[in-house]
Structure formats: C-alpha cells, structure tokens
Amino acid sequence: MSNFTFIPDYVLGREATNSLRGLRKLGLPALAIIPMLSFMAYGTGLFPWLGTSYRVESFHTIGSSKVGYSVGLNRFYFLAGQTVFVDYDVKNIEAGKLHILVSKRWEFGGDNSKTLFVEQAESGRFTFTIPESGFYYIKIGGSSGPNGYDLTYSANWGAYFAGFEPEEW
C-alpha cells in the first residue's frame, strides 16, 4: 500500500500527476544515492564543508534570543592529520564575544581541543589539526562578558587533509 495520497488528474493536470508517479518509482534508491554522493565528495576533498550558520544571538540577565539558522554536522568522526576549519565573519559585537571550540568528545582542554574567542567584528579562518582519530565536537556561539553577549555572525565549517585546503567560503 502506498503512503501517497491520491490526487485526481483534474486537480494537478495530467503532466504533474505523471511527474509524481515518476518520483515514486525513484523512491528509496534516490534517497540512498544523495548521502552516498555527499560522503564521496567529502572524502575526496571535492566538498570539504560540513555545515554553515548565520546567527543573531543575545543573552542578558533579563532574557536571551537566537535568530537565524544552523545547518550541518557539528559532531563528526575525524581522522588523525585532518585539519578542521571554521571560516567566520563577525558582523557586529555589542557585548561579549564569539566562541569557537573544536574538542574531542568529552575531553575539554589538553591536546585534543582548541578554542578561539573573537572579541571584535572581523573575518578569518580558525584551524585545528586533529591529533588522534575520534569523534569531535564543533561549537560556535556567543560567550558572555560582564554584560552578557549580543552579536551577529556567520560561519562555515569542515575538514580537509594536508595539501587540499579549500578557499574561504
């Protein structure tokens, strides 16, 4: 039994109905191919990006807000020798700072993590070479100063192997 709702031809027109039938035939194979192609593009270095975000964040004693989007993976298995990068563009900082952290799961500090605090409007690339293979966490967000934080930023992150450094996005 199909999960699709029957829509008569006279509602969409015969051409649109035929197109929907074609999509149903693709079904699961098409859904499996897209992640497979994405993984191959990432693994070969053709497309090293894992995520992107644009946020307007504020946090004060009376409340907080986050507006924008964040799409992608912030937890990922990286291999020793890979370089994780975060291209950031801080548009405005009224208070506080932008905090960027790459850390091995459950290990903060030491050789398996690196942190950057951006305290003024600027663009740049933060990099961290992975010392040992494992699951790592990438955190990008506001960090409180004495008066909370209020900032606008965009960021794109991913990873590459030596010699395959991508241009800034």
Protein Blocks (a to p, Z undefined) as FASTA:
>chain_A
ZZbdcddfklnopklmmmmmmmmmnmmmmmmmmmmmmmmmmmnomamcfbdcdddddddf
kbccdedddedjfbdcddehiacddddddfbdfbgcdddddddehiaghjlbccdddfbd
cddddddddfbgcdddddddddddfkopadddddddddddehiaccdZZ
